[in-house]
Amino acid sequence: MDKVIAELLGRHWDRLSDDELLASVRRIEAWSRQLYAVTLAVTKEVDSRGLAGRQGVSSTAVLLRQLLRLSPRAARRRVEDATDVCSSTTVSGSRVVSRLPGAAAALRSGTLSEEQLGVVRRTLRELPDDVAPSVRVEVEQRLVGEARRFDPSQLGRLAVRIRAHLDPDGVLRSERNTAERMELSLTQDSEGVIRVRGRLSAEGAAVLRSALSPLAKPLPQDKRSAAKRRADALVELARRVLNAGTLPVEGGVRPHVGLTVDIAELRRHTGVVDLDWGGTVSIQTARRICCDAEIIPIVMRGGSQPLDVGRRQRLVTGPLRRALIARDRGCVAPGCDRPPEWCDAHHLVHWSDGGATSIDNTALLCGYHHTLVHQGGWTARMIDGIPHFIPPPWIDPAREPQRNTLHHFDTREAA
C-alpha cells in the first residue's frame, strides 16, 4: 500500500489528457471509499477486542481521538459507522451479520461515500420500531441504489420523503424539534466583521428565502457572488422593514439604526463614527446614512456631556419623496431597475456641506448604488432638472454624464 501511495504522489498528473484525468478522479474517489470500508473494519475489531479499556480510556471513540487526533464528533461517527456496517464475531465464536449489508457492500465497492452512508444510517435509525424488517431492507436498498445518482444533500431529501411516507407522525415531531432548535447569533471578530451563524427549520428557511429572492436577483453587469447578493438582500430587507415603521416600539421609540457623529467631522469628511450597536463605520458611510435619515441635533458641552437635545427632523418628507418618485420612478443609476420602494433619497450636495433638501438636490438611489456613490468614483449631478451619473475616469476617461432611462419608457432611445 505504501508503494502504491508513493507512486500516486509522484505521478505527473499534468501529463494526462482531460478524459484520463477525469477517470483518475473517479478511481481515486472509489479507492478512498473502499479504504473507509477498511477503516471501519479495523475500527470494529478494535472495539470488539475492548482495546480502549486495555489502554485505560473510557471508549473506542476516546481512543481514536487520542490515537488519530480526531474531533469528538468524527470519532463517535466512525465508531457508529463501524457498528452498523461491519459484521463481527462474538466471544462464543458466533457470527453477527452487518446491520446494513447493502450499505456495507456499496462501501466496499466504492459506490457509497461516507456522507451518503450517514444519510442511510440516520434514516433507518429514525424509523419507528414497528416498521417491518423487510421494509427496512427495502429502504436501505432504495437509498443505496439512489446514491449512485444523488449527492448526500439530494439523497437526504429523498430520505425525508421516505420517512414522511412511513412515519408521518415522526416527521411532525422532527419539525417541532427543529423549530425548537432554531437559533441566530451575531458575533464580531477581531477585524470588526460581524459573523452570522444560525439554524432554521425548513419552514423558516422557506420564508427567509422567499423574502430574499426578489432582493437578491443580479443587477445588470452584477459581479457579486450569490452569497454576497444574499447578504446584501438580508440587510436591504431589514432596512426596508425599519423604514416602514411597522415594528413594535422599543425603549419608547421605533427601532432604527443609530449613530453619533460630530458635525465638524461630517463636513471635513474625516474620522470614524460609532454605531449604537457597537462597531465603527467610515465617515463616508456615515454621510450615506445621513443622506436620508431622521436627524436629532444634540448640543454638547465639555466631557461629551449633552447640554440640549433638539427635535427629531426627517430630511426627506412625504411630499418631497412623492415628488422624487414621480420624477425618478426608481434608482437613477444607469441600467438599474430597482423600484422607488427600494431606494434612499440621496443629497447630490450633502446637507452637512450646505446642500438643500429639495427636489433639485436629491435623487433616488438603491442601497447598492447609494453606497457606490459615497465610496467615491461615481458621482451624481443634476442636468436640466434630471439626475445623471458621472462615471470614474477608469471607466470613461471623458466622464460623459449618463442617465437611467429604464424607468422612462417614453424617453428610452431606440436601439
N, C-alpha and C positions, 0 to 999 in steps of 0.2 A: 504493500500500500504506500509506503514512504517513497518508493521508487516511482510509482505512478504519479503521486502528487508532485514530486520533484520534476518529472518530465513535463507535466502540465504547467508548472510555474515557469519553466524555461522555454515554453513553446512561443514561437513568434506569431502571435495572433494577427498581426498586421499583414501577414503574407497570405491569409486565407481570402477566398472570394466571399462575396456577400452571402451566397447560399451556404457555403461551408461554415461561415461564422455563425449564421442563424442556427444551423444544425448543431453546432458545438454548444450554443446557449441552451438548446433543448436537452441535449445529452447530459450536460453538466448539472442542470436542474434536476433531471431524473436521478442522477447519481447522488445528489445531495439529499433527495427524499429517501432513497434507499439507505443511505448512511444514517438518516434519522431513525429508520426502522432498526438498524443495527444498534444505534444508541439506546433505543427503548428496550431492546432485548437484553443489553448489558445492564441497564438500569434495573430491569425487572429481576435479574439474577442477583444484583447487589441487594435489592430489597428482600428477596426470598431468603437469602443467607443471613439476614439480620446483621450485615456488616456495620450499620450505623451504631448499634449497641456495642459491638466489639471495639469501636473507635471512641466510645464514650460520648456520643452525641445522641440527641433525642429522636431523630428520624432520618430517613433516607434523604429527604429534601434538605435538611440541615447539612448532612454530609456532602451533598452535591454543591451546596453553596460554598462550603469551606474548601472543597477539593477543586472546584472548577470556577470559582468566583462568579457564580450565577446570582441573579437577583432572587429574592424570596419567591416572587411570583413565577419566574421562569423555572425555578427548581420544583415548586409544587406542581406546576403544569406538566413537567417532564415525568414526574412520578405517577401522576394521574393518567397520562397518556400510556405509560408502560403498563399500568394496572389493567386498563381496559383493552389494550391492543394485544398484549403478549400472552401466550399460553404459559403455564407453569407446572411444576411438579411438586406435589405436597410432600410432607415428611414421610408419609407412608408409601410414597412412590407412585401414587395415582396421578394421572394427567388431568389438569384443569384447562379446558379449552379457552380460547380467546373470547371475550365478551363481544368483540366487534370483528368477527372473522373477515367480513367483506372489506372493512377499512384496513385491516392488517395486510390482506393480500394486495390491495391497491397501493399501500405504502411501500411494500416490498418490491412491487413492480415499477415504482416511480411515478405513478399516475395520480397520487393523492399527496397534497402538500401538508405541512404541519398545521397551517391555519385552517385548511379545509377539514382536517381531522378534528380540530377544535369545534367546528360547526357541527359535525356529525355527533361527536360525544355530547355536546351541550344539548342538542335537540333530543336525543334519546334519553338523556338524564332528566329532562324536564317533562317528559311524557308521564301521564298519570300511571299509577301502579296497575290499574285494571285494564290497560291496553294489552291485548293478547301477544304472546311471544312471536307468533307468526307475523303480526302486524309490525312489530318492532324490526324484525328481519327485513320486511318489505321496505320500511322507511330507510333502514341503513343501506340497502341495495339501491334504492332510488337516489339517495343523496350521493353515494359513492359513484354511481353511474353519471350523474349530472355534473360531478366535479371535473369531468373531462371537458365540459363546455363552459362552466361558470367559475368565476373567481370567488374568493371567500365571501365578499360582500353580496354578490348575486346569489350565491348558494345559501347565505344566511336569510335572504328574503324568501327564497323558496322554502326554507325550513320553517319560517314563521307561518307561511300558508298551510303547510302540512300540520303544524301544531294547532292552528286555528280550526282545522277540519276535525282533528282527532280530539281536541280538548278545548272547546270554546270558552269554558269557564276558566281554564288555566290562563288563556290569553287575556281575559279580563283582569284576572289577578295580577298578571305580569304588567299590564298597563297601569294599574293602580300603583304597583311597586315602583314603576318607572317614574310616574308622576310625583311620588313622594321623594324620589331621589333627585329631582330637578334642582339645579344649583347654578349660580353665576357668581364669579369672583373677578374683581379688577385689582391687579397688583402693579405697583410701579417698580421698575427695575432700576439698576444703578445709572442708566443712561436717561432716566426720566420718561421712558416709554411705558405706557400702560398696557399690560398683557391681560387679555380677556380669556378666561377659561370657564367652561360650563358644561352642563349636561341637560338635554331637553328630551321630553317624551316625543314620540312620533307626531302626536297631535300638535304639541307646542312648536316643534320644528316646522311643521307644515304651515302653521300660522305665520311664523317668522319669515319663512321662505316666500310665502305669498306676498307679504308686505315688502320684502326687499327686492323681489324680482323686477317690478317696474322701475325702481330707483337704481338698480344695478346694471341696467342694459347699457351696452357700449355707446359712447358718443361718436360722432364722425371722427375718423382717424384716431380713435382712442387706443393708446398704447398701454393702458393699465391692465394688469393681470386680473383674472376673475376674482381672486381673493382680495385684491386692492379695491375693486369695484364694489364688492360686498361690504367691505369695511366702510367705504365712503357712504354707501347706501344706508348702513346702520346709523351712522352719525346724522345723515340727512333726515332719516325717519324720526329720530329723536328731536332734531331741530324743528321739524315741521309740527310735531306734537306740542313742543314748548311754545312755538309761535301761535298755535291755535288757541292757547289759553284754556284748554279743557281739563287739565289735570287738577287734582284736589289742591287746595291751599295748604302750604307748609310754612309754619312759622309766621302766619299772618299775611304772606304774600304768595303770588303764583310762582311755581318753580321757574327758574331762569338760570342762565349761565352768567355768573358774576365775576367781574374783575375790577381792580382798583388801580388807576393809572394817574400819574401826575400830568396835568395838562401841559406843563412845560416840556416834559419828555415826549409827550404825544406830538407836540409841534416840532420838536427837534429831530424826530424820527430816531431817537436813541433810547437805549435801555431795555430792560426786560420787565414783564408785567406778571404779577402773581394772580393766579386764579383762586376763586373761593374754595374750590375742592382740592387745592394743593397743586403743585406744579407751576411752571412758568411758561410763558409764551413770548415770542419776539414782539417788538413794538409794531412791526408790520402786521402781524396777526391781530394785535390789539386794535389797530386802526381799521382793519377789515370788520372786526366785530362791532366797533363803534359806528360804522357806516350806517347801519340800520338797527338802531337799538333804543332802549329807554335809558335816558341819562339822568342820574341823580347827582347834582353838584354838591360837593361837600367842602366847606371851608375848614382848613386845618390850621392848628397853632403849633407851637414848638412841641417836640416829642411825638409828632404824628398823632396828636390828640384832636378829634373832631370838635370844631367850635360851632358850626352851624350846618344843618342839612337842608338842602333845598327840596323843592317838589319834583317828583318824577315827571320827565317830559319825554314823549315819544317823538323822535326826529321826523319820521315819515308817517304822517297821519292818514286816516282813512281817505279823505278827498284827494290828497296828493297821490297816494298809492293807486287809487282808482284811475287817476289821470295817467299815471305811468303805465298801467295795464292797457289802457285804451291806446296809448301811443306805441309802446314797445311790443305788447302781446306775448312777451316771453323774454328769455335771455337774449341780450343784444349781441353776444359773441358770434362771429361768423360761423355758420353751419350748425349752431346749437339749436336743438328743438325743445329744450326744457320749457314747460309752460310757466305762467306767472306764479302759480302756487308754489313752485319750487325755487323761486328767486328772492334775493335780497335787493333792497334799494341801495345802490352804490353811489356815493358822492364823487363826482368827477374831480372836483377840488374839495378835499376833505374839510369837514366843518371846523375841525380844530385849526386848519390853516386859513380860516376866514371864508370858506366856501358856503354858499347859501343852500338852505334846504328848500329847493324849488324845482319846478319841472325842468328848468333849463340847466340844472346842475346835478341831476340824478338820473340813473338808468337802472333797469332791471338786469341783474346778473345771477346766474345759478351759482350754487356753492363752489363748484369746481372752477368756473371762470372768475368768480369773485376772488378766490384765493390766488389764482394765476396773476391777476392784475396787481394785487398787493405784494406779491413776491417780486415784482419788477419785471422788466422786459416788455410785456404788453401794456399799453396804456389805452384809456378811453377818452374820446374827445367829442364835443358836440359840434356838428357841422350842419348849418341851416336847420337847426332845431331837431336833428336826428343824431342819436348816438352812433359813433363809429369806433372801430377798434384799430389801433395802430400797432402793427407787428414789430418785434425787435429787429435790429439790423441783420442778425444772423439768419432770419427767415426771409426778410425782404430788405435789401440794402437801401431801397428807395423809401421804405416805410410808408407805402401808399395806404391811406385810410380804407378800411373795409367795413361794409355794412351787412348785417344779417337780414336776408330777405325771406327766410323760410316762413316767418310768421305773417308775411305780407304778400299773399298770393297775387294781388292785383298789381304789384310793382315788381314781381320777380322777372328778371331778364330771361328772354328766350335762350335756349341752349344753342 
